[in-house]
Amino acid sequence: MVKRPLGVTLISYFYLFGACVLILTAIFFDADANPIGIAARFGLPHFPERIMRILVGLASLIMAYGYKNLKTWGFWLMIGHSALFGVISLFLSLAHNEKIFTGNLAWSIIILVYTIYAKRYFISP
């Protein structure tokens, strides 16, 4: 059995926590409180924000589970997720000139680089 690296564990728990927060805020708080919602970030400004938050949260839970358990599909979902959110954050950063989007871009790059570095734990020969 392959020992899970600390970085994979920390990233997994971060995404599990974030997914739970996203789902809970969709249910218990005003989902439209942010001027740029999750749906708009995906290019779907007319899609219901609550539903989008729940869908993204559920997708993140599945991705984090696979990543945490060193599944090959978890590796590829994290790569795709980081690349997608990195590109979205780049465009939002250029369009709105807000530091939060630049921070999200930096986070996506860090996760992408680390995940590629840790590839050997996910894909066995």
C-alpha positions in Angstrom: 0.0 0.0 0.0 1.3 3.4 -1.0 1.6 6.0 1.8 -0.4 9.2 1.0 1.8 12.3 1.0 1.1 15.1 3.5 0.4 17.6 0.6 -2.3 15.3 -0.9 -3.9 15.0 2.5 -3.9 18.7 3.2 -5.2 19.6 -0.3 -7.9 16.9 0.0 -9.2 18.2 3.4 -9.1 21.8 2.1 -11.3 20.9 -0.8 -13.6 18.7 1.4 -14.0 21.6 3.7 -14.6 24.1 0.9 -17.2 21.8 -0.7 -19.1 21.5 2.5 -19.0 25.3 3.0 -20.2 25.8 -0.5 -23.1 23.5 -0.1 -24.1 24.9 3.4 -24.0 28.5 2.2 -26.2 27.5 -0.8 -28.7 26.1 1.6 -28.6 28.4 4.6 -27.3 31.8 3.4 -28.1 34.3 0.6 -26.5 32.7 -2.4 -26.7 35.9 -4.3 -24.7 38.0 -1.8 -21.6 38.1 -4.0 -21.6 40.4 -7.0 -20.0 37.7 -9.1 -21.5 34.4 -8.3 -20.2 30.9 -9.0 -22.6 30.5 -11.9 -21.3 33.7 -13.5 -17.7 32.6 -13.0 -18.6 29.5 -15.1 -20.1 31.7 -17.8 -23.7 30.9 -16.8 -25.0 34.2 -15.3 -28.6 33.2 -15.7 -28.3 29.7 -14.0 -29.7 29.6 -10.5 -26.8 30.4 -8.0 -28.0 28.0 -5.3 -28.2 25.0 -7.7 -24.8 25.9 -9.2 -23.2 26.1 -5.7 -24.6 22.7 -4.8 -23.4 21.1 -8.1 -19.9 22.5 -7.7 -19.8 21.5 -4.1 -20.9 17.9 -4.9 -18.4 17.7 -7.8 -15.6 19.0 -5.4 -16.6 16.3 -2.8 -16.2 13.6 -5.4 -13.0 15.0 -6.7 -11.5 15.4 -3.2 -12.5 11.8 -2.2 -10.7 10.4 -5.3 -7.7 12.6 -4.7 -7.5 11.7 -1.0 -7.6 8.0 -1.8 -5.0 8.3 -4.5 -7.3 7.2 -7.3 -6.2 7.8 -10.8 -9.5 9.5 -11.6 -9.0 11.7 -8.6 -5.7 12.8 -10.0 -7.2 13.7 -13.4 -10.2 15.5 -11.9 -7.8 17.6 -9.8 -5.7 18.4 -12.8 -8.8 19.4 -14.8 -10.3 21.3 -11.9 -7.1 23.3 -11.2 -6.6 24.1 -14.9 -10.2 25.1 -15.4 -10.4 27.3 -12.3 -6.9 28.7 -13.1 -8.1 29.9 -16.5 -11.4 31.2 -15.1 -9.5 33.1 -12.4 -7.1 34.5 -14.9 -9.9 35.9 -17.1 -11.8 37.3 -14.0 -8.6 38.8 -12.7 -8.0 40.6 -16.0 -11.7 41.7 -16.3 -12.3 42.9 -12.7 -8.8 43.7 -11.4 -9.5 42.2 -7.9 -6.9 40.5 -5.8 -9.1 37.6 -4.9 -9.0 36.3 -8.5 -5.3 36.7 -8.6 -5.0 34.7 -5.4 -7.3 32.0 -6.9 -5.1 31.8 -9.9 -2.0 31.4 -7.8 -3.7 28.7 -5.7 -4.7 26.8 -8.9 -1.1 26.9 -10.2 0.3 25.7 -6.9 -2.2 22.8 -6.8 -1.6 22.0 -10.4 2.2 21.9 -10.0 2.1 19.9 -6.8 -0.4 17.4 -8.2 1.8 16.8 -11.3 4.8 16.4 -8.9 2.9 13.8 -6.9 1.7 11.9 -9.9 3.7 8.8 -9.0 1.4 8.2 -6.0 -1.7 8.2 -8.2 -0.6 6.3 -11.3 1.2 3.1 -10.5 3.4 1.4 -13.1 
